[in-house]
Amino acid sequence: MTSLKKLIFIAAFIPVMVFADGGAVDKVYHPYVQPLENEFEWRMLSADGDQTYRLGIGKSLSDRLFVEGYIIAKDKNNHLKLEAYELEAKWQLTEQGEYSADWGLLFELEKVQNDDTWEASTGLLVEKEWGKWVGTANINLIYEWGPEIKDELESSLATQLRYRYKSYLEPAIEFYSSENGKALGPVLMGDVRLTGAKRIHWEVGAILGLDSKAPSNTWRLLTEYEF
């Protein structure tokens, strides 16, 4: 089976088996690592009057491995509270264009602030280009454990279809699926080039719930300063 056929098979099959209880909407990751890159990231999700914020700092350890640490806070009823810490590692498996699709892995470990709850996840990152169109899929397995929750294995899916119009403006559509529902919506993104290798990457999305489990609308905002 070719890489493209595998990607189509996975994208078609996983939504049927998804049973994660995490939020339906987050971020679509791409399987690439830029050598010698440093990054500051700010991310916000807003749904049903609640906001979740992530502030991260990351660094490439090699041309295949990128690590990033986050602090996660939530704003409920105008009260901002630190919720969790997270460590993330992205491993690029193949060179870009080496095969019909590009592959990577994502590893995450999260610790909740006020109790001994942990979450570990492994994600398969797949990306395929068709001219100016780019398709990306993130397929994640998540395990949660701790004295305050029932230990469980979960899964989730995030996909993106993006059109490379200009480097500073790329329209896309994203689909998310988890036990908290299915969601679909448009996203705009782009890069603002600065001096040298510095740039600002931005994303703005309005993701609409497709069923009663998902929020009716989730705003997704992201800014990355890469240097």
N, C-alpha and C positions, 0 to 999 in steps of 0.2 A: 504494500500500500504506500503510495507516495505521501510526502509530507502534507501536500494540499488536501488530499483525500482524508488523511488523519485529522487535520484541523476541522474540516467540514463535519466529519463523523463525531468528533468530540463536541463541537459547538451544538450539534443537533441533539446529542444524547444527554449531555450533562444537565440541561434544564429539567429533565424528567426526574433525575435522581437527587437534585439539590435539596438539602434539608438543614442548612445552616440557620442559626437563630441570630446571627449578627445583623447589623444594618444592611439594607439592600444596596445602598449606594455608597461608594467611596472614591476610588481612583483606579484608572486603568494603567498598569505598568507596562513598559516596553522592555524587551530583553537585552538592551544595550548598555555597555559600560564605556565611558570615555576615560582614557588614561590621564592621570595627573589632574583630575577634576575635584574641586571642592564645591560644596553647595550649601546654601541656606534655603529652607523650604517653609512656607506658611500655607496651611490648608484649612478651609472651613466648609462644613456641611450645615445647612439650615433646613429643618423640617419640623412642622407642627409647633412652631414657636420656640424650639430648642436649637441651640447651636453647639457644634463640636469643633474644637480648634486643635490643630497639630502644629507644633513648631519643632523643626528638625535641623540638624547639621550633619552633613555627610562628607565622605572622602573616598576617592578611589585608592585602593591598596595595591592594585595592579591593573593591567589592561583588561582583566576579566572579572574582578571582584570590587564591588562598591558596598560600603557599610554606612549606615545612618542611624542616629539616635533621635528619639522624639520625646517630648512631653506632651500629654494630651489633657485638655481641659474642656469642661462642658459648662454652658451658660443656660441655666434653667430659671425662669422667672426673674431675669436680670440679676442672677447670682452666679458669678464665675467661680468654678471650683476645679482644682486639679484632680484629675481622675486616674491617670495611669502613666506609666513609662513604657517605651517600646524600643527594642533594638532590631534593626533590619539589615539583611545582607542580600545583595543581588549578585548572582553568578551568571555571566554570559557563557553559554555553552558552545555556540558556533559563531564563526565570523559572519558579519553581515554580507549576504549574497552568496555565501558558500554553498547553501542548499536552496531548495525551492521555498523554504520557510526558515525563519531565524528562531532560535530557541534559547531560553534561559530559565533559571530557577530563582525563586524568591523565598527567603526564610525570615520569619518574624517571631519574636518572643516579647510578650506583653505582660506587665505586672500591674495589677490594680493597686491604687494608692492606699486605700484604707483597710484592706483585708489581704488574705493570703491566696487570692484568686490569680491564676496564671492562664495564659493562652499562647499556644505555639501553633504556627501554621507553615505549610509548605505550598508554594504555588508554582505551577507550570506556566511559563510565559511563551506565547507563540505569536509571531508576526509574519505577515505575507503581503507582498506588494504586487499590484496589477497596474502598471503605468503610474498614474498620479493617485490611484486609490491604495489605501493601506488598511488591512484588516488585522486586528489584534485580539487575542483571547487570553484571559487569566483564569486558570482553573485551580482552585485552592482547596486544600484539606486542612481542617482546623481542629485542634484538640484543646478543650478547656478542662481545668481541674482546680480543686480547692475545697476547703471546708464549708464555704457558703453556697456552693452550687453543686449540681449533679454533674459528675464527670461525663463528658460526651464527645463524640467525634462528629464533626460537621463538615459541610462543603459549601462552596459558593462559586458563582460564575460572574465574570465581567467581560464584556466584549465592546469593541469600538470599531467603527468603520469611518475612516478619515479621508478627506480629499485635500491633497497638497496644492492649494491654490497659490499661495505665496508663503514665504517663510514667516512673515509676520501675521498671517491670517489663514488658518486651516479649519474649515467647518467639519464637524463630525456628528455622528449619532452613536449613542451608547445604550447598551442593554445590560441590566443587572438582574440576578436571580438569587434568592435565598429563601429561608423559611419565613422571613419577614416580608416576603412578597416579591413581585416582579416589577421592574420599572424601566422606562424607556424615555429618551429625550435628546434634544439637540445640545451640542457643545461647540463653543468657539475657542480656539487656542492659537498661539503663535509665539515667535521668538523676537525679542528686541536685541539686536546686536550692539554691543558696547565696544570699548577699546580692547585690542588684543583678543584673547580667547574668552573674554567676559560676555555674558548675555543674561537676559531676563526672560524666562519662560512663563507664560500665563495661560490659564484656562478658566472659562466661565461656562457653566452648564445649568440647565433647568430640566431636571429629570422627573417625569410624571409617573405616578403609580399606575400600574395596569390592573391591580386587583385591590380588594378591601384591606389586605394586610399591609401594603406599602403606603407611605405617606402620599397624599394627593400630589404634592410638589416638593421636591428637594432641590435647593440651590447648592451648587458645587463650585467653589472658588479655590484657585491654587495659584501661587506665585513662587517661582524658584529663581534664586540668584546664583548663577554658576560662574566660577572663576578658577 
